[in-house]
Amino acid sequence: MDLAGYRELWRAQGVMTLLVSSLLARLPMLATMVPIAFLAKDASGSFRWAGIVAGAYSVGAAVAGPLWSRAADRRGPRGVLLATGIAWSLALFAIALLPTGLHRMLPLLALIAGALVPPVMQTLRAAWPRVVSGPALRTAYSVDATAQELLFMVGPMLGATAVSVASPRAGVLLAAVMSAVFIWWYALRQPEPLPRDQHTSVPLTARQLLWHRHRLPLILAFGLWVMSFNGISLAIVAFADDHGQRLIAGILEAVWAFGSLVGGAVAGALPGRRTSYLWRRAALVAIGMLLCVFATWSSVSLGIALTLSGLTLAPAIGALYGRLGSLTPDVARTEVFGWMGSAATGGGALGAAVAGALIESFGVRYVWLLAAVLAAVSTVLLLRVPPEIEPEPTGPDLPAGGLLGETA
């Protein structure tokens, strides 16, 4: 174990404030959908309507995400974050205060709210190379991926608690207030952009950014991963229902996330290979998912398999963030992470739909088989992505590493 990356990350000026503020800014985003879903269900009496509202929100986020990210690259992240943060809060207030008799307007308001989601995750991942380098940069992306797992556990729980203690409207109002405060704080913590030379300061079109022999496979691989993750989440619910123990669905989700937390924390402390290939970590993700196929005979065996599978997730996701960031010029880095978010949204929606059909037709274990196949396909896509190469020691007065340039 080598804690140098964590030490450098801790000592870097402003890094901890940037990380903490980003986590708090992301929290209301993950706490929003549970109260909105219950608000739609209570108003209409149907979970089908709640699904329509959630789908409209996702469509808005997927379409607008790259546009806000591109604006952050061109005009600076601070202004975009402040504008979208205020607008998103107002949209949530409108949803929370909508009279029950007007519930048919919820999909439209949800679509607008989704389109106004601030690009917090995109700007954070674009900011890391501006504040740290070398081992600390690799650790920063690993910590980012690990913290995201923690937020996926805490955010929905916070929303569900607000619904249980008060009401769905109160849950949406809480998210609106939190976003207004925390996104403002995060926006003010944004680092200055890197100096740009004449070549890298030329904006890239969406086609130039995406139709690239390395960036496109990275984005597609991430979309396949999220497709498999969402399918597995539905499979866990179905597994618990089949065994007549719905409570274990939450436990299995928790142990899966715990495994990812541990894996990400350990990966951030590993010294790393001189030459690190991303496809190797992707192959481990596929193996972990394949292991679950043979562990569905009991909740204990599946829990153990999910824990082992989870160990591979955050390290692979963090490494993918790092490779995508280093293979993209600073002038377009926020936008490329915006396209990654859209791929994740589309993959997640497709994964849940396909998993539901598989469960009904063949059984739960085939969802994990599909997830393993998708992870294997992502491994193939990543074979041509160049490895991360740790630079040779250069002396105390020289930089330890740098960004790779455009490799179109």
N, C-alpha and C positions, 0 to 999 in steps of 0.2 A: 504494500500500500504506500502511496506517495501523496501526502496532503499538501504538496506545494501549490497545486492549483487552487485549493480552498483558501490557503493562506494569502496568495496573491489576490484572489477575488475579495477577500475580507479587507485587505489593505488598500485596494484601489479606491480612490476618492469618489464618493457618490454612488458606488455600486449597490451597497446594501439599501440605501434609500430608494434607488431606482427599482430594485427587485421587490421590496416590500410594498411600495406604492403601486406597482403593476399588479401584484397579487390582490390587493384590496380593490383595485379598479376592475379586475376580472371577476371578483366575487359576486357582485350583483348580476352580472351576465348569466352566471350559472345558477343563480337563485331565482331567476325570473320565470322560467318556463313552467315550473310546478304550480305556482299560484295562478298564472294565466290559464293553464289547462283546467284547473278546478273552477276558475271564474267562468270560463266558457261552458263547462259542464253544468254548473249550478244554474246558469242563465238559460240554457237550452234544454237541460235534462238529458243530454246525450254526450257520451264520450266520443262519438263519431264527429260531432261538431268541434269538440276539443282538438281532435286530430287535424281537422281542417284549419283551425286557427294556428296550431303549431306548425303545420306545413306552410302556411302563408308567411309566418315569421321566418322560417328557414329559407324560403325562396328570396325574401327581401334581403336577408343577410348574405346569401350566396351571390346575388347579382351585384349588390352595392359594395361588398367588401373590397374587391380589387380597385374600384373607382376611388374610394376613400384612401386606400393605400397608395395609389398613384398620386393623388393630391398631396399626401404627406411627403412623398419623395420630392415633388416639384416645389411645394410652397412651404415645407417645413412641418414637422409633426405637431408642434405645439398648437398652432391655430386650428388645425383640423380636429385634434382631440378635444379642444375646448368647445368648438362649434357643435360637433357631433354629440359630445357628452351632454350639453345643455338640451339639444334637440331630442336626444333619446330619452332623457328624463321627462321632458314635456310629453312625449308620446306615451310613456308609461303612465303618467298622471292621467292622460286622456282615457286610457284603457281602464284604469282603476275607477275613475269617476263616471264611466259610461252607464247610463240608466239600464236596468235589466230589460226593459221593453225594447231597447235598441240593440240587442245582442247580435243582430244580423250584421251590424257594422264591425264586429270584432275582427273578422278576417282582414278587412281593409286596414283597420288600425294596426293589426299585428304585422301586416305587410310593410306598412310605413315604419313601424318601430324596428323591424328587422333591418330595413334599409338604412336606418340611422345608427346602428350599432357601431360604437367607436372602434377604430383599429388598434386596440390596446396590444393584443398579442403580436400583431404584425410589426408595430413600431418597436416593441421590446426586442424582438429577435433581430431587427435591423440595427438596433442600437448597440448590441453587445460588441461587435468589432470596433466600435468607436471609443469604447471605454476600457477594454482589456484585450490582451493578445497572448499568444503562446498557450501554455497549459491552462492558464486562467480562462481563456476563451472556450476551450473544450469543456472545462468544468462549468462555466456559465450556462452553456446550452444543456448540459446534463442536469444542472439544478433547475433550469427552466422546465424541462420535461418532467422532472420529478415533482416539482411544485404543482404542475398542472394536474397530476394525479390526485394530489391532496385536495385541490380545489374541486375536482369532480366528486369527491366524497363530501366536502363541507358545504359547497354551494347548494345543491339540491336539498340537502338536509336542512339548511337554513330556511329555504323557501317553504319546505314542508312543515317546519316548526311554526313559521308565521301563520300558515293556513290553519294548523291545528289549534294554536293558542288564540288566534284572533279570527281572521277570515281571509279568503283569497284576495279581496280588495286591499286589505292591510298588507299582505305579502307583496303585492305589486307596488304599493305606495312605499314600502320599506326599500325595495330595490331602486325605485326612482330617487329617493333621498340619498341612498348610499352612492349611486352613480354620480349624482351632482357634486358630491363632496370628494369622493376618491378619484374620479377621473380628472377633476380639476387639479388635485394634488399631483397626480401622475404626470399630467401635461406639463406642469412647471418643472419637473425633474428631467426633462428631455435633454440629452447631451447635444453639443454642437456637431453638425455634420463634418465628415472628414474633408480635408482639402482636396479639391478636384482639379485634375489637369484638363487640358483642352479635349482629350480623347474621351475620358470617362464622364465628362460633364454633359455630353450629348445625350438627351433622353432617348430611351429605347421605346419603340412601338411595342404593343402587346404581342404582336407576332414575333418580333425579334427577341423579346424576353422569353416567350414560352417555347417557340420552335427552335430549340437548342438541344444539342445531342446529349447534354448532361442534365440540364435543369428540367426538361420535360420528363425524363424517367424518374427523377426524384419526386416531382409533384404527383405523377401517376402512382408511384409506389406508395406514397403517403395516403392517397385516396383509397387504394386497395386495402391498406392496413385499417383505416377507419371503417371501411365497409365490413371487414371481418370483425372489428371490435363491436360494432353495433349489432351485428348478427349474433355474436356470442352473448351480449347482454340480454337479448330476447331469448336465447336458448337457455340461459340461466333461469329466467323467470319460468319458462316452460318446464324445465327440469324440476324446479321446486313444486310447481303445480301438479306434475305427474306423480310426485312422491307424497302429495298431500301435506307438505310442510312449506307453506309460502314464506314463512319467516327466513328460511335458509337462503332465499334469493338474495336478501341483503347481506347475509354473512358471506356467501360465495363471492359477491361483488366486492366486498370489503377485503377478503383475503387476496383476490386477484389484484386489487389496487395496492395492497400492502406489499405484495411481491414486487410490483413495479417500483414502489417507493424505495425498497431495499436495493433493488438492482440499480436504480439511478444514483443512489447515494454511494454505492460501492464503485460504480463506473466513474463517478467524478473524482474518486480518490486513486484510481488506478493510474500508473505512470503512462500507459499506452504504448503501443508498438511504434517502432521507428516508421513503419509504413502501415497504415490502418485502412483496411478495405471495408466499406460499408456493407457490401453484400454478405460478408461473414456474419455480421450481426443480424441481417435480415434472415439468413438461413437458420439462425438460432430461434428467431421468432416463429418460423414455420415448424421447426422441430417441437417447440413448446406447445403449439396448437395441436399438432398431430398427437402428442402425448395425451391430450384431453380426450381424444376419440376413444381411447381404450380405458378411460377412467370413469365412464358414466354409469357404472353398475352400483355406485353408492355415493352418498353425499360426502363422506370422508375422503374417498379416493379422488373424487372430482375436486374437492377443496385442495388436496395436496398437489394435484396436477395443475390447477389454476395458479397456485402459489409459485410453482416452478416456472410455469409459462409467463407469469407476471414479471419474473426476474429479468426477462429478455426485453421487455417492452420499452421502458424509459431509456435504457442505454442505446437502443436502436433509434428511437425517436430523436433523442438528443444529438446523436451522431448525424442523422439526416438533416436536422436543423443546421448543424455546423457546416456540412458540405454544401447545402443550398446557399447558405449565407456567403461562404467563401468563393463560390463559383458565380456570384452575382455582383456586378459593380455596385458601389454604395449608392449611386444615383437612382437605382431601381430596386434596392433590396427590400424596402417595405412592400412595394407592389408585388414582388414575387411571393412573399409570404401571404399576401392577400389572395393570390391565386391558389396557393396551397390550402388556405382556409376554405375557399369555394370548392376545391376538389374534395376536402374532408366532408363538407356539408352534403354534397351530392352523393359521395360514397356512403355516408352514414344512412341517408334516406333509402338508398338502393339496398344496402345491407339488411336493414330491418325488414323490408318488403320480401326479399328473397329468402331470408331466414324463416319468416312466417310461413311461406309456401313449403319450404323443406320440412319444417316441423309437422305440418299438417299431412304431408304426403309420405314421408319416409321415417321421421323420428328425430329426436334431439341431437343424437351423436353426429348426424350428417351435417349439422351446422358447423361443428368443429372441423369436420373433414373439409368442408368448403373453405373455412378460414385458413386451414393449412395450405390448400391449393392456392388461394389468393396470395398468401405470404410467399409461397414458392414462386409464383409469377412475379411478385415484386423483387424477389432475389435475382431472377433472370434479368429484369429490367435494370438492376443496379450493377450488373457485372461490368458494364462499360464505363461506369462512373469512376473517375480517377481517385486514387486513395488519398487520404490525408497523410502528408509527409511531415514528420517532425523535423524542424530545421536543426542544423548542427549548431552547437554553442558558438556564439559570435563575439563573446566578450562582454564586459559589464557596460560598455558605453554604446553598444549597438543593439538595435531592436531584435527581439527573439523571433519574430515572424511577421508575416504581413498577409495582405489579401491577394488572392489570385485574380488576375485581370480577366477581361472578357475573352472567352475562348470560342467565339462563334465559328 
